[in-house]
């Protein structure tokens, strides 16, 4: 399956930057240059790489005329927080099952 063939909602509109980490590079002996992908800069309730996944999941939900989503996670789950954020943006109910 090729991701380009799947529907998306357009939450991710531009590439996130790569940030060079000179101190980590140095601490590892300068053998490789270490970079970090800044997915924390994605839109939504705190962004993060979960937004990339939800871009596809919510597109399928909208195309299927779903009016509520249910997801589960830990009490401080970024996935749950972002699912709630995008569900509300799409006008859907969102139910979270939080597990310790």
Order of alpha helices (4+ residues) and beta strands (2+ residues): beta-alpha-beta-alpha-beta-alpha-beta
